[in-house]
Each structure stands twice: as structure tokens, then as C-alpha cells.
Amino acid sequence: MRRMLIAGNWKMNLTANEARAVIAALRAEIDRDAAALARDRDVMIAPPAVIIPAASQALAGSSIALGAQNMHFEDKGAFTGEVSAPMLKGFGVTHVIVGHSERRHVFGETDELINRKVIAALRHGMVPILCVGETQEEHDGGRTAEVVLAQLQNGLAGVDQAQGDRIVVAYEPVWAIGTGRTATPELAENVHGAIRESLRAQMGPEKADSVRILYGGSVTADNVDSLVSKPNIDGALVGGASLKADSFARIVRAKAR
């Protein structure tokens, strides 16, 4: 059985002091159940880059992993405003979200750029969480599989098959992010199943079946159980609901399959 991953993406929210308070409250909720939760799931939060040092300190001794929302594919250089894998690893960052829809559609990141970030993360021993998903127009036009699988294949181009089990994929339909609309568990499972089949063709059944595929898009305490009950949905990439300790803790405790 694949371990679940519940990942919180804080986006551009919280000051350092606010982050410390949220982490303290989250640890109060989760740490007492850490041993039980650790049997079948991992938990991660990804604060804004400037908050990572404070979050790293606040998470010391916790089972909650620290992630980043983005990174550059180069280790250093004249890239104003960027952060690199070595910089992130210095604060204990183990995961990095790559290709989030906001990076694609707001900041114009291409599949080629995203692919370079995936490869850089793997090169540095980090876990890339590769995000894929279709817009409302693409969804309504019946192009979900075409768009999602193209993003997947391009994002993983040139990745060594031996590293396949270190990759996480997150399906996040753009039309469901921050809108209150959520893909039904059945629709999400269909897309997750198509992703799994594409991964099998890319890296072989054994590696593909070890890849965790998360659902992201208005995940809440009310809908998480029905989503992760599906065989190909291995957890959640949570946005707004991860900013409050009580709601995120409830999501973390989603019923195991």
C-alpha cells in the first residue's frame, strides 16, 4: 500500500509570527497522534520562502515535513528573487511543489521549465510534487486527459526510471482551486487512474505503482474522506484549509483506505 501524503500549501499567507502560532497549534493537534499517523501517512507544510527559517525552527522535533512552494533549477547564479535547492535544504526542506497552476497560469511557467525543476529536485535528493491540471475551458471542452497527461509526460521527461518512486504527482483541476468547486471523487479517481496508466507506460508498472498521486482543489475537512477512499487518490494538496490548525488536523486524520 502507498503511504498517504497530506500536504499543506500556504501560498502567500502568514507572517513569521503567525506561522509559528499555526505550527504550534498544529503540533498540539498532531504530535500526540504521531505514532499512529506515521503508520500509513506523511504530513507536510509548504510556507512562503521567507517564512521557511521560522517554520523550520517551529517544526524541530516534529514528524511534520517541511516543503517549499517553488525553487529554481540552478544551484546558484544571477537569478534575482529566486531560491535554490541547496538553500532550501539548508533549512531542512525535503519536498518542493513544482508546476503549481498559479506558477503556470499567473507566472507563465512552461512544461520545459517545470521539467528542469523536477530534475533539479531529484538531483538534490528532494521530493518534487509535480502539479498537473486543466482549466475550466479545457475541462468543458473534454480535453482533461489530453492536457493533464501532456503536462505529466513533459514534466517527467528525462527522469531516470530508478527515481520514479521519489516523485509525487498532484492532480489539481484549475477550475476547482479556490473556487469552492471540487471534482467529485469519481471524476478525480478517473483522472488519477489515467495518470497511473501513463506513469506505467513511462516508468514501468512497479515504479509507477509506488508513485503517490494527490488530489488538490478546494479540499476540506468535509470532503477529504470521500476523496482519499478512492484507490488511486493517495492524499491531498491542501490550500486554504491548511492555514488553520483545526481544519488541517482533521484533513490529516482522513480515514485510511
N, C-alpha and C positions, 0 to 999 in steps of 0.2 A: 504493500500500500504506500502511495506517495504521501509524504507529510504535508499537511495543510500549511499555508503561509498566509497570515493576516498582516497586511502592510498598510500603514497609515501615511498618506501623502499630505503633509501640512500645507503645501503650496506656499504662497507669500502671506503667511499669517503668523502671528505671535511675536512678541519681543522676547529677549533672552529671559527676563524675569517671568513672563507669562509661560514660557516653555518649561522653565524649571518647576513652576507650580503644576502644570498639566502632567509632567512626568512624575512628580511626587505623588499626585493623586492616582495616576495610572498604576504606579508601582504598588501603592496601597491596595489597589483592587486586584492586581495580577500576581504579585510576588508570592502571596500566601498560597496560591494555587499553582505555582511554577512547576513543581514536580509533576503534577497531574497533567497540566497542559503540555509539558515537554514530551510526553509520551507520543503525541501524534501531530504536533503543530509547532510552528515557529511564529514569532511576533516581531515586527519591525516597524520603526517610525522613521520618516524622512523629513526632517525640518529644513527650513531655508538654509543655504550655505553658511550665512553669517551666524546662525544660531547653533551650528554643529558643535563648536567647542563647549558651549554651555550644556548642550544636550549630552555630550559625551561624559562630562563630569557628573551630570544628574543620573545617568544610566549606570555608573560604575557599580559593579557587583550584581547587576540585574541580568535576567535572561533575555531581556528585550534587545534586539539587534538595532544597530544604527545604520540608516541608509542616507543616500544623497538623492536629490531630485534631478541632478544633471551633472555632467562633467565634460571636459574637453578630451579629445583623443590623444593630444600630445602631452608629454610629461612636464614640459616647461617651455617658455618662449614668450614672444611678443604677442600675447593674446589677452588684451586688456579686458578685465571683468570676468575672466574665466577661472575655473579651478581644475586641478589635475588629479588623477588617481593617487599619486604619491602624497599630495597634500591631504586628501580625504582620508587615506589610510593612516596617516599620522594621528588622526583623532579617533581611530577605531572603526571607521566606516567599512562595512562589509558588503553592502548592496548599493546599487545605483540604478535609478529609474532612467530608462533611455527611450527616447522617441515618444514621450507623452504627447497626447493630441494637442495640448497647448503649445508644446515645442514645435510640433509640425505646422499647426494652422495659424498660430499667433506669431511665431518667430521664424517660420519658413524653413524648418529643418527638412532636409531631403533624406530619402532612404539611404543614399550613399554616405552621408554624414553620420546618420544613426548607426549604420553598419560599422563605421570606423570606431565609434564609441563602444559598441558591443565588443569588438575585438580588443580594444584597449583595456576594457574592464576585465576581460578574461586573462589577458596577458599579465595583469597585476593581481590575479587571484581573487578578484571581486566577483560578485554575482550580479550580472546585468538582468534587470527586469525590463524586457523588451515589450513596449506597448504597441498594440495594433488596434485599428478600429475604423469604422466607416462613418461618414457624415449622414445627416438626415436625408440629403438629396440622393446619396449613393444607396442608402437603405431603402428609400421609397422606390428607387429605380431597379431594385432587385440585384444590386451589384455587391452585396455584402461579402460573399465568398471571394469574388474576384479581387476586391480591394484588400481585404484582410490577408489573404494568402499571398498576394504580391508583396505587401509590407513585410510579412513574415519571412518569405524567401529572400527578399533583398536585404533585410536586416540581419540575416544569418549567413549571408554569402561569405564563403571563405572560412567559416568557422570550422575548426578541427572537430571531427565527429567525436573524438575522445573527450572533448569538453562539453558535449551535449547535456550531460546530467547536471552541469553547473548553471544552466540557463533557466530563467523563469520567463514565461510569456504572460502578458496581461491583455486580455480582450476587453477593450473599453469603447463601446459604441459612443461616438462623439455626441449623438443625439440624446444620450442618457446622462451625460456628465453635467452635474449641477443644475439639471432641469427638473428633477423630481420624477422624471420618467425612468423606468428601469426595464431592461429587457426581461421578458418572462423567463423563468428557469428553463422552460422548454426551448425557447429561442436561443438563449445563451448556451445551453448544452449542445444544440445543433452546431453552433459556430465553434465551440470548443472541440467538438468531435472532428470537425473539418480541419481544425488546426492540428489536432493529434495525428490525423491521417497524413497531412502534409509533412509533419515532422518525421513520421515513419519513412516517408519517401526520401527525405533529406539525410537522415542520420541513422536509419535502421530502426527496427521495432524495439530493441532492448533499450537503446538510449532514449528514443522518443517517449517510451512509456514511463521513463523516470522524470521527464520534464514536467514541472508544475505549471499549470495554466490557471491564472487567476481571472476573476471577473471584476471589472471596475465600472462604475456608472451608477451613482446615487444608491450605493449600498448603505443600508441602515440596519439597526438592531431588529427591525420588524421583518426584513426580507432576507437576511443573510442565511437563516437556516434552510429555507427552501432552495436557495441558490447552491449552497455547498453540499446539498443532498445529492446532487447530480454526479454521476461517475467521473466526468471529465472536468469538473469545476473544483479546483484544488485549493481554493481560498479566495481572498478578496483584496483588491487595491482600493482602499477607502479614502475618500476625500473629507468632506465637511464633518462627517460623523467621527473622524479620528481626532478632532480638535477638542473634544470633551471626553474626559476620562471615563465617565459612567457609560456613555454610549459605545465608546470604542472597546471598553472592557467586556460589554455584553456581546459585541461582534466577535471579539477574541474567543469567547466561550461558545461560539457557534457549535451546534450539535455535530458530532463526528459522524461520518458516513458509516 
